[in-house]
Every structure is written in C-alpha cells, then in structure tokens.
Amino acid sequence: MSENRKLAAILAADVVGYSRLASADEGRTLARLRTLCSDLIDPIIAVHNSGQALNSSRSR
C-alpha cells in the first residue's frame, strides 16, 4: 500500500481595528481586505502551491 502525502498550511490574519472599520463601513472594509489578499497573499500562494488556494473563507 503506497502512502501519498500532501503538504498543507493554514494562514490566519488579524486586522488591527477591524471592528471599528467594519462598523463604519462594512462593505468597503471587506472589499479592501479582499483586494489586499489578492495583491499580497495570492501571489505567494501561487509561487508555493501551483496557484491553488483551497477552502478560503473570503470566497464565501
């Protein structure tokens, strides 16, 4: 029986002042976070994981 292993990583990020920002303008805050993820995090994932981000909470 051959065992096939895969490397997995979990990323959790904390946003300073998120509650204040979201209460002031939730839509804009979420849009900004999605943009930052696309600009900063997704390129790093692409380099290390053939471009796959699985089970991302921001995709919901």
C-alpha positions, 0 to 999 in steps of 0.5 A, a space after each residue: 500500500 503506497 502512502 501519498 502525502 500532501 503538504 498543507 498550511 493554514 494562514 490566519 490574519 488579524 486586522 488591527 481595528 477591524 471592528 471599528 472599520 467594519 462598523 463604519 463601513 462594512 462593505 468597503 472594509 471587506 472589499 479592501 481586505 479582499 483586494 489586499 489578499 489578492 495583491 499580497 497573499 495570492 501571489 505567494 500562494 501561487 509561487 508555493 502551491 501551483 496557484 491553488 488556494 483551497 477552502 478560503 473563507 473570503 470566497 464565501 
